[in-house]
Amino acid sequence: IVELGRVDIITEVSKLASHMALPREGHLDAAFHLFAYLKKHHAARMVFDPTYPTIGESTFHKGEWKHFYGDVKEAIPPNAP
């Protein structure tokens, strides 16, 4: 989750970070591409719309799963909060 920083590069940085233990030449090329993107878009801004969308409940389809699962009950542990 990105709280502060560049939301537009979080996936790429995460993928590159997963290869830190055994980096290859292709990973270096990917890092160079990321740096080239940052150099080109150094002052980029992301604009978020603060308004709430109006979505009615009729938009969501209520699925009936009884034909798939049958009459099963969810196992809830006794120490569940």
N, CA, C and O atoms as a GROMACS GRO file, in nm:
protein
  324
    1ILE      N    1   0.085  -0.117   0.000
    1ILE     CA    2   0.000   0.000   0.000
    1ILE      C    3   0.090   0.123   0.000
    1ILE      O    4   0.190   0.130   0.072
    2VAL      N    5   0.052   0.218  -0.081
    2VAL     CA    6   0.128   0.342  -0.090
    2VAL      C    7   0.056   0.448  -0.008
    2VAL      O    8  -0.058   0.482  -0.037
    3GLU      N    9   0.121   0.500   0.093
    3GLU     CA   10   0.063   0.606   0.174
    3GLU      C   11   0.117   0.742   0.130
    3GLU      O   12   0.041   0.837   0.114
    4LEU      N   13   0.246   0.750   0.112
    4LEU     CA   14   0.310   0.872   0.066
    4LEU      C   15   0.408   0.834  -0.043
    4LEU      O   16   0.468   0.727  -0.039
    5GLY      N   17   0.425   0.920  -0.137
    5GLY     CA   18   0.524   0.892  -0.240
    5GLY      C   19   0.462   0.879  -0.377
    5GLY      O   20   0.353   0.932  -0.402
    6ARG      N   21   0.529   0.810  -0.464
    6ARG     CA   22   0.490   0.800  -0.603
    6ARG      C   23   0.400   0.679  -0.624
    6ARG      O   24   0.448   0.566  -0.631
    7VAL      N   25   0.272   0.703  -0.634
    7VAL     CA   26   0.175   0.596  -0.656
    7VAL      C   27   0.193   0.534  -0.794
    7VAL      O   28   0.164   0.416  -0.814
    8ASP      N   29   0.241   0.612  -0.890
    8ASP     CA   30   0.252   0.565  -1.027
    8ASP      C   31   0.365   0.464  -1.049
    8ASP      O   32   0.368   0.399  -1.153
    9ILE      N   33   0.456   0.450  -0.955
    9ILE     CA   34   0.568   0.356  -0.975
    9ILE      C   35   0.572   0.245  -0.870
    9ILE      O   36   0.670   0.171  -0.864
   10ILE      N   37   0.470   0.232  -0.787
   10ILE     CA   38   0.476   0.137  -0.676
   10ILE      C   39   0.489  -0.007  -0.725
   10ILE      O   40   0.562  -0.086  -0.665
   11THR      N   41   0.420  -0.043  -0.832
   11THR     CA   42   0.427  -0.181  -0.882
   11THR      C   43   0.567  -0.213  -0.934
   11THR      O   44   0.623  -0.318  -0.904
   12GLU      N   45   0.622  -0.122  -1.010
   12GLU     CA   46   0.755  -0.145  -1.067
   12GLU      C   47   0.861  -0.154  -0.959
   12GLU      O   48   0.949  -0.240  -0.965
   13VAL      N   49   0.854  -0.067  -0.860
   13VAL     CA   50   0.951  -0.069  -0.750
   13VAL      C   51   0.937  -0.198  -0.670
   13VAL      O   52   1.037  -0.257  -0.628
   14SER      N   53   0.815  -0.242  -0.650
   14SER     CA   54   0.792  -0.367  -0.576
   14SER      C   55   0.848  -0.487  -0.651
   14SER      O   56   0.909  -0.575  -0.591
   15LYS      N   57   0.826  -0.490  -0.782
   15LYS     CA   58   0.880  -0.601  -0.862
   15LYS      C   59   1.032  -0.601  -0.860
   15LYS      O   60   1.094  -0.707  -0.847
   16LEU      N   61   1.092  -0.484  -0.873
   16LEU     CA   62   1.239  -0.478  -0.869
   16LEU      C   63   1.293  -0.517  -0.732
   16LEU      O   64   1.397  -0.582  -0.723
   17ALA      N   65   1.224  -0.478  -0.626
   17ALA     CA   66   1.270  -0.511  -0.492
   17ALA      C   67   1.266  -0.661  -0.466
   17ALA      O   68   1.345  -0.712  -0.386
   18SER      N   69   1.176  -0.732  -0.532
   18SER     CA   70   1.168  -0.877  -0.512
   18SER      C   71   1.287  -0.951  -0.572
   18SER      O   72   1.309  -1.068  -0.542
   19HIS      N   73   1.365  -0.885  -0.658
   19HIS     CA   74   1.482  -0.948  -0.721
   19HIS      C   75   1.614  -0.899  -0.662
   19HIS      O   76   1.719  -0.918  -0.723
   20MET      N   77   1.610  -0.838  -0.544
   20MET     CA   78   1.733  -0.785  -0.485
   20MET      C   79   1.830  -0.896  -0.443
   20MET      O   80   1.951  -0.874  -0.442
   21ALA      N   81   1.780  -1.012  -0.410
   21ALA     CA   82   1.867  -1.120  -0.363
   21ALA      C   83   1.952  -1.178  -0.475
   21ALA      O   84   2.067  -1.216  -0.453
   22LEU      N   85   1.897  -1.184  -0.596
   22LEU     CA   86   1.970  -1.241  -0.708
   22LEU      C   87   1.942  -1.159  -0.834
   22LEU      O   88   1.872  -1.206  -0.924
   23PRO      N   89   1.996  -1.038  -0.842
   23PRO     CA   90   1.967  -0.953  -0.958
   23PRO      C   91   2.038  -1.003  -1.084
   23PRO      O   92   2.146  -1.062  -1.078
   24ARG      N   93   1.973  -0.978  -1.197
   24ARG     CA   94   2.030  -1.014  -1.327
   24ARG      C   95   2.042  -0.886  -1.411
   24ARG      O   96   1.999  -0.779  -1.369
   25GLU      N   97   2.101  -0.899  -1.528
   25GLU     CA   98   2.121  -0.783  -1.615
   25GLU      C   99   1.987  -0.723  -1.659
   25GLU      O  100   1.977  -0.601  -1.673
   26GLY      N  101   1.887  -0.805  -1.681
   26GLY     CA  102   1.755  -0.754  -1.719
   26GLY      C  103   1.693  -0.667  -1.612
   26GLY      O  104   1.618  -0.574  -1.642
   27HIS      N  105   1.723  -0.698  -1.486
   27HIS     CA  106   1.671  -0.617  -1.377
   27HIS      C  107   1.736  -0.479  -1.376
   27HIS      O  108   1.672  -0.379  -1.344
   28LEU      N  109   1.862  -0.473  -1.412
   28LEU     CA  110   1.931  -0.344  -1.422
   28LEU      C  111   1.870  -0.261  -1.534
   28LEU      O  112   1.851  -0.140  -1.519
   29ASP      N  113   1.840  -0.326  -1.647
   29ASP     CA  114   1.774  -0.254  -1.756
   29ASP      C  115   1.638  -0.200  -1.712
   29ASP      O  116   1.601  -0.089  -1.748
   30ALA      N  117   1.563  -0.279  -1.635
   30ALA     CA  118   1.433  -0.235  -1.585
   30ALA      C  119   1.450  -0.115  -1.491
   30ALA      O  120   1.368  -0.023  -1.493
   31ALA      N  121   1.554  -0.117  -1.410
   31ALA     CA  122   1.580  -0.004  -1.320
   31ALA      C  123   1.614   0.121  -1.400
   31ALA      O  124   1.572   0.232  -1.365
   32PHE      N  125   1.692   0.104  -1.508
   32PHE     CA  126   1.724   0.218  -1.593
   32PHE      C  127   1.598   0.275  -1.658
   32PHE      O  128   1.584   0.397  -1.671
   33HIS      N  129   1.506   0.188  -1.699
   33HIS     CA  130   1.379   0.235  -1.757
   33HIS      C  131   1.299   0.313  -1.653
   33HIS      O  132   1.238   0.415  -1.685
   34LEU      N  133   1.300   0.265  -1.530
   34LEU     CA  134   1.229   0.334  -1.423
   34LEU      C  135   1.289   0.472  -1.397
   34LEU      O  136   1.217   0.570  -1.378
   35PHE      N  137   1.422   0.478  -1.395
   35PHE     CA  138   1.488   0.607  -1.374
   35PHE      C  139   1.462   0.702  -1.492
   35PHE      O  140   1.448   0.823  -1.472
   36ALA      N  141   1.456   0.648  -1.613
   36ALA     CA  142   1.425   0.732  -1.730
   36ALA      C  143   1.283   0.787  -1.719
   36ALA      O  144   1.258   0.903  -1.753
   37TYR      N  145   1.190   0.706  -1.672
   37TYR     CA  146   1.053   0.752  -1.651
   37TYR      C  147   1.049   0.864  -1.547
   37TYR      O  148   0.983   0.966  -1.567
   38LEU      N  149   1.122   0.845  -1.437
   38LEU     CA  150   1.124   0.946  -1.332
   38LEU      C  151   1.189   1.077  -1.380
   38LEU      O  152   1.148   1.186  -1.341
   39LYS      N  153   1.291   1.064  -1.465
   39LYS     CA  154   1.356   1.183  -1.517
   39LYS      C  155   1.261   1.262  -1.606
   39LYS      O  156   1.259   1.385  -1.604
   40LYS      N  157   1.182   1.189  -1.685
   40LYS     CA  158   1.088   1.255  -1.777
   40LYS      C  159   0.965   1.310  -1.703
   40LYS      O  160   0.914   1.416  -1.741
   41HIS      N  161   0.919   1.241  -1.600
   41HIS     CA  162   0.798   1.280  -1.528
   41HIS      C  163   0.830   1.324  -1.386
   41HIS      O  164   0.758   1.287  -1.292
   42HIS      N  165   0.934   1.401  -1.368
   42HIS     CA  166   0.977   1.439  -1.233
   42HIS      C  167   0.879   1.531  -1.163
   42HIS      O  168   0.874   1.533  -1.040
   43ALA      N  169   0.801   1.606  -1.238
   43ALA     CA  170   0.707   1.698  -1.174
   43ALA      C  171   0.562   1.656  -1.199
   43ALA      O  172   0.472   1.739  -1.197
   44ALA      N  173   0.541   1.528  -1.223
   44ALA     CA  174   0.406   1.480  -1.252
   44ALA      C  175   0.318   1.488  -1.128
   44ALA      O  176   0.365   1.475  -1.015
   45ARG      N  177   0.192   1.509  -1.151
   45ARG     CA  178   0.096   1.515  -1.042
   45ARG      C  179  -0.017   1.418  -1.069
   45ARG      O  180  -0.054   1.393  -1.184
   46MET      N  181  -0.069   1.364  -0.964
   46MET     CA  182  -0.188   1.280  -0.976
   46MET      C  183  -0.303   1.357  -0.913
   46MET      O  184  -0.292   1.408  -0.802
   47VAL      N  185  -0.412   1.365  -0.984
   47VAL     CA  186  -0.528   1.440  -0.938
   47VAL      C  187  -0.639   1.341  -0.908
   47VAL      O  188  -0.674   1.258  -0.992
   48PHE      N  189  -0.693   1.349  -0.788
   48PHE     CA  190  -0.802   1.260  -0.747
   48PHE      C  191  -0.930   1.341  -0.734
   48PHE      O  192  -0.929   1.454  -0.684
   49ASP      N  193  -1.040   1.283  -0.779
   49ASP     CA  194  -1.170   1.347  -0.771
   49ASP      C  195  -1.226   1.324  -0.631
   49ASP      O  196  -1.248   1.209  -0.593
   50PRO      N  197  -1.250   1.429  -0.551
   50PRO     CA  198  -1.295   1.411  -0.414
   50PRO      C  199  -1.444   1.380  -0.400
   50PRO      O  200  -1.490   1.351  -0.290
   51THR      N  201  -1.519   1.384  -0.509
   51THR     CA  202  -1.663   1.360  -0.499
   51THR      C  203  -1.691   1.210  -0.489
   51THR      O  204  -1.615   1.128  -0.540
   52TYR      N  205  -1.801   1.177  -0.423
   52TYR     CA  206  -1.841   1.038  -0.409
   52TYR      C  207  -1.929   0.998  -0.525
   52TYR      O  208  -2.018   1.074  -0.563
   53PRO      N  209  -1.906   0.881  -0.583
   53PRO     CA  210  -1.993   0.837  -0.692
   53PRO      C  211  -2.128   0.792  -0.637
   53PRO      O  212  -2.138   0.745  -0.524
   54THR      N  213  -2.231   0.808  -0.717
   54THR     CA  214  -2.364   0.763  -0.676
   54THR      C  215  -2.391   0.630  -0.747
   54THR      O  216  -2.421   0.626  -0.866
   55ILE      N  217  -2.379   0.523  -0.671
   55ILE     CA  218  -2.400   0.389  -0.724
   55ILE      C  219  -2.513   0.326  -0.646
   55ILE      O  220  -2.506   0.315  -0.523
   56GLY      N  221  -2.616   0.285  -0.716
   56GLY     CA  222  -2.729   0.221  -0.651
   56GLY      C  223  -2.705   0.073  -0.629
   56GLY      O  224  -2.618   0.013  -0.693
   57GLU      N  225  -2.781   0.015  -0.537
   57GLU     CA  226  -2.765  -0.128  -0.509
   57GLU      C  227  -2.806  -0.214  -0.626
   57GLU      O  228  -2.767  -0.331  -0.634
   58SER      N  229  -2.886  -0.161  -0.718
   58SER     CA  230  -2.928  -0.239  -0.834
   58SER      C  231  -2.811  -0.267  -0.928
   58SER      O  232  -2.821  -0.355  -1.014
   59THR      N  233  -2.702  -0.194  -0.913
   59THR     CA  234  -2.583  -0.216  -0.996
   59THR      C  235  -2.517  -0.350  -0.963
   59THR      O  236  -2.458  -0.412  -1.051
   60PHE      N  237  -2.526  -0.393  -0.838
   60PHE     CA  238  -2.458  -0.514  -0.793
   60PHE      C  239  -2.550  -0.635  -0.808
   60PHE      O  240  -2.668  -0.631  -0.772
   61HIS      N  241  -2.494  -0.742  -0.862
   61HIS     CA  242  -2.570  -0.864  -0.882
   61HIS      C  243  -2.557  -0.953  -0.759
   61HIS      O  244  -2.446  -0.984  -0.715
   62LYS      N  245  -2.670  -0.994  -0.704
   62LYS     CA  246  -2.667  -1.083  -0.589
   62LYS      C  247  -2.658  -1.226  -0.642
   62LYS      O  248  -2.752  -1.277  -0.703
   63GLY      N  249  -2.544  -1.289  -0.618
   63GLY     CA  250  -2.523  -1.425  -0.668
   63GLY      C  251  -2.585  -1.529  -0.576
   63GLY      O  252  -2.585  -1.514  -0.454
   64GLU      N  253  -2.635  -1.634  -0.635
   64GLU     CA  254  -2.690  -1.746  -0.558
   64GLU      C  255  -2.593  -1.863  -0.574
   64GLU      O  256  -2.581  -1.920  -0.683
   65TRP      N  257  -2.526  -1.899  -0.467
   65TRP     CA  258  -2.422  -2.001  -0.472
   65TRP      C  259  -2.468  -2.133  -0.413
   65TRP      O  260  -2.387  -2.225  -0.401
   66LYS      N  261  -2.593  -2.146  -0.376
   66LYS     CA  262  -2.641  -2.269  -0.313
   66LYS      C  263  -2.628  -2.388  -0.407
   66LYS      O  264  -2.598  -2.499  -0.362
   67HIS      N  265  -2.649  -2.368  -0.537
   67HIS     CA  266  -2.636  -2.479  -0.632
   67HIS      C  267  -2.490  -2.527  -0.642
   67HIS      O  268  -2.466  -2.643  -0.677
   68PHE      N  269  -2.394  -2.440  -0.611
   68PHE     CA  270  -2.253  -2.477  -0.620
   68PHE      C  271  -2.201  -2.537  -0.489
   68PHE      O  272  -2.131  -2.638  -0.491
   69TYR      N  273  -2.236  -2.474  -0.375
   69TYR     CA  274  -2.185  -2.518  -0.246
   69TYR      C  275  -2.277  -2.611  -0.171
   69TYR      O  276  -2.233  -2.683  -0.081
   70GLY      N  277  -2.403  -2.612  -0.205
   70GLY     CA  278  -2.497  -2.697  -0.132
   70GLY      C  279  -2.534  -2.637   0.002
   70GLY      O  280  -2.542  -2.515   0.016
   71ASP      N  281  -2.556  -2.723   0.103
   71ASP     CA  282  -2.598  -2.678   0.236
   71ASP      C  283  -2.481  -2.678   0.335
   71ASP      O  284  -2.492  -2.734   0.444
   72VAL      N  285  -2.370  -2.617   0.298
   72VAL     CA  286  -2.254  -2.614   0.387
   72VAL      C  287  -2.263  -2.496   0.481
   72VAL      O  288  -2.323  -2.394   0.449
   73LYS      N  289  -2.203  -2.510   0.597
   73LYS     CA  290  -2.195  -2.403   0.696
   73LYS      C  291  -2.049  -2.364   0.712
   73LYS      O  292  -1.960  -2.448   0.702
   74GLU      N  293  -2.025  -2.236   0.736
   74GLU     CA  294  -1.888  -2.188   0.754
   74GLU      C  295  -1.839  -2.227   0.894
   74GLU      O  296  -1.907  -2.206   0.994
   75ALA      N  297  -1.719  -2.285   0.895
   75ALA     CA  298  -1.660  -2.326   1.023
   75ALA      C  299  -1.600  -2.203   1.090
   75ALA      O  300  -1.502  -2.147   1.041
   76ILE      N  301  -1.657  -2.163   1.202
   76ILE     CA  302  -1.608  -2.047   1.276
   76ILE      C  303  -1.543  -2.097   1.404
   76ILE      O  304  -1.608  -2.163   1.485
   77PRO      N  305  -1.414  -2.067   1.424
   77PRO     CA  306  -1.347  -2.113   1.547
   77PRO      C  307  -1.413  -2.052   1.670
   77PRO      O  308  -1.464  -1.940   1.665
   78PRO      N  309  -1.412  -2.125   1.782
   78PRO     CA  310  -1.476  -2.074   1.903
   78PRO      C  311  -1.407  -1.951   1.961
   78PRO      O  312  -1.470  -1.875   2.034
   79ASN      N  313  -1.279  -1.930   1.930
   79ASN     CA  314  -1.207  -1.815   1.985
   79ASN      C  315  -1.202  -1.697   1.888
   79ASN      O  316  -1.121  -1.606   1.904
   80ALA      N  317  -1.288  -1.698   1.786
   80ALA     CA  318  -1.292  -1.589   1.689
   80ALA      C  319  -1.349  -1.463   1.755
   80ALA      O  320  -1.441  -1.471   1.836
   81PRO      N  321  -1.295  -1.348   1.721
   81PRO     CA  322  -1.345  -1.224   1.783
   81PRO      C  323  -1.483  -1.187   1.733
   81PRO      O  324  -1.539  -1.087   1.775
   0.00000   0.00000   0.00000
